[in-house]
Amino acid sequence: MSLEIWVAASVGLVAFTTYLTHNRTGLPRVGKAGPIGIILTAFKSITSFEDLLEEGLNKYGGKAFVVPTMAGSLVIVGVDNVEEVKNSDDSIINQPLSVVESLQLTHTMNSRQQALPYQAVVTRTDITRAIGSFIPEVLDETRLSMSETFAPKAGEKSATIPLFHTMTHLIARISNRAMLGTTLCRNKTFLHDVIRFAETVVLYGQLLSWFPKILRSPIYFLVSSKYGGPREPTKAIVPHLKALIAEKEQGLESSKTIADFLLNHAPPEEIANPELLAMRILNLNFGSIHTSSIFGSHALFHLATLSEAELDGIRHEIIEALESEGGYNKLSLSKMRKLDSTLREVGRFYALGLVGLNRVLVKPAVLEDGTIVPSGYKITIPLKAIHFDPSVYPEPEKFDCFRFSKLREMEESDVKHGFTTVEKNFVPFGLGRHACPGRFFASMELKVMLAHMLLNYDVSLPDGAKEAPKAMRFNTGVMPDVKAYLVITPRVGQMGQDL
Ligand code: HEM
């Protein structure tokens, strides 16, 4: 079949699916009228979801409405339902199913990730408890990878780097130091493959959800055999896991990597088949690479817009924390309030998307605000309504790196405005029983990276720009501009003061 016929057949199928899954909720919907209007609006949602969201928020005044998307009707519910979503136990308002749907987990990973989600348990328990012991390794890998990546070319004073792409590589390398140890985290082929895997999970998840269920498996096979997919990174992980399993069987002292933690929780059938175990490592790699590189890039783009005096203020706080607590450790990181504040502001201002607290109704529900939603529909909450509420966040349209550190100076409680503290007005990590268990690791890793970077390098935007590059939107997602650059200049004579 020629390429044109493939494209025509695909678009036809997509349009047909969109039509079949059109809004039967009884709720009003945005976009053009009629069946063709649904299909056109669904196409529009790929590039202009924000406009459709605005239309619904303006028209329906905070009450529920539907946005037709290529993956079917998405029910946007009001902020009054946040508490109910937070307290849900998955019996009616279900979280794992929404992950299965949005990432097409059964295809992009496997059905075991949802049926037996022990990678989430390991993240919540062992990984979080081990954060202090990961800090020296994360610092070591940060220092090495940054000195390689940020070295200016011969005869130049600065390196100008594509920030998002670079952050993705740094995060992949540094996270895998904690996940798999020094050898694999510095293996260029493995890093390349694991990054491709992580990047394509979201992309393929979206693409597959546009097609009827019966076609998803062959389509995934086709696209992932060309680009991304778990096959290549698994090849590198499996021998490493086999060696760990053999060490464990011989009763040898195990190392303390995340792979060891997973091994201790894995059911016998996954130990017997390390490819299954490798998928847990890939799942956590996806959780870490995709999210932390987005947050780290937004943070750096905004830090680069600050004045020298403001940046020196942050550096001063970092040095004081390191000196008073004897170097990088949990206590000194907790005292880096300005960095913490910048990261929390990234969570408020951008999060990972335009909507959050995504759930699927497994039974019909009458929500807190009286909205009736039939079973099978996806519900979500517009983050702007939460994170840009001027009664909670004065001047919400302004990105202020110091918004939360200023509040912390005035409050008795030190954790209330911290990056990892989730509450109904701050939900980039979700809320309730499924709130991201990896946020403590992410916070530690990002703070070590940003602190080391600010102490050892000057950061600025190309051509003296003083505004962070505009974020990109695709479907419901928000990303830093992947084509934007950052200028990094070694602080000659000042480097190494944090080591
Ligand atoms: C800035 C970084 C990160 C952000 C913004 C983020 C965000 C999220 C969000 C929004 C959820 C879903 C919560 C919900 O639906 O209520 C989630 C779940 C999860 N995240 Fe993260 N995440 C980050 C880093 C990480 C890291 C580094 C790891 C692993 C080391 C991780 C592991 C997980 C896991 C295992 C879940 C599933 C939890 C469950 O289903 O119970 N995340 N994350």
Boltz pocket constraint, residues with backbone or C-beta under 6 A from the ligand:
constraints:
  - pocket:
      binder: B
      contacts: [[A, 95], [A, 117], [A, 119], [A, 120], [A, 123], [A, 127], [A, 284], [A, 287], [A, 288], [A, 291], [A, 292], [A, 295], [A, 352], [A, 357], [A, 358], [A, 427], [A, 428], [A, 429], [A, 430], [A, 431], [A, 432], [A, 433], [A, 434], [A, 435], [A, 436], [A, 437], [A, 438], [A, 439], [A, 441], [A, 442]]
      max_distance: 6.0
